[in-house]
Amino acid sequence: MARFLDRASETMIARYAIRKVLKLGVDEDSINIRDWHRITRFVKEKGNSIVKLKKGMYYCGFCGKGPFTRRGIYLHLLRVHLDEVLDAILE
């Protein structure tokens, strides 16, 4: 599967996408237009599948762990499921 240019770019793309899904603040200027389109499609199509919300707490859509705060699920997805998030964006 085609990947982004380097690991730093991939991490930046994943951070942006996860923050969009969780409705955390994002820096719109940090993403180029090509990647922005991919991320927007990912958020619309698969955003609800990577994060589950139950009774105000967040659960991981990949492994089912939780409950997390919004910040906690953000960190969990970045640290544990970075590659899965990137694969989902690139699909």
N, C-alpha and C positions, 0 to 999 in steps of 0.2 A: 504494500500500500504506500502511496506517495506521502512523504512527510514534509514538514516545513523545513526551512533552511538549516537550523541548528537547534540544539537543546534549549538554549536561552529563548529563542523565538517561540518554540513549542510551549515552554512554560508560561510565557507571556500570553499566548493565545488561550491556553487552558485557564489561566487566572481570570482573564477577561470574560470568557464564556461562563465560568462558574459564578462569577460575580453578577453577571446578567441574569442567570437563572435564579439566583438568590435575591435579586433586586437590591444588591449592595451598590454603592457608588462606583462608577467606572470612569476612566479617563478616555473619552472617545477619540482623542488625538493620537493615542498610542498604537492604534490598529490601522493597517492600510485597508483600502476599500475592498480588495479581493478577499482578505481574511474576514472582514466585517460581514460580507455576504454569507460566507460559510457559517459564521457564528450565529447570525440572525436566523438562518434556516435551522441550525441545530437547536437553538432556544425554542423556536416555535414547534418543531417536530418532536424533540426528545427531551426537552427541559424537565417535563414532569416525570420522566422515567428515571432520571438520575438522583432525584431528591423526592422523598415521600414526606408529606406533612400529615401528622396524626396528633390531634389534640394540642396543637400549638408547638409541637416538637418535631424536629427534623430527623429523618432516618435515611440511611444510604440506600440508594436504589440498586447499587451493584452488589453489596454484601449483606444488607439488612441491618447493619449495626446502628445503634442509637440508643437512647435519644441524644440529640445534639442541639446546641444552640445554633443560631445561624452562622456565627463565627466558627463554631466547632465543626459543623458539616463542611464549611469552606476549607478549613485546614485538613480535615480527613480526606476529602476528595483530592486535594493537591498532593498530599503526602502518600496516600495509599493507591489511588486510582487515576493518577495522572495519565498513564498510557491508555487506559480505557476511555477517558474523556476525549483524548486526542483522536483515538480511533473513531469514536462516535461523531466527532466534528467532521472528520474526513470522509465519512460514508456518504 
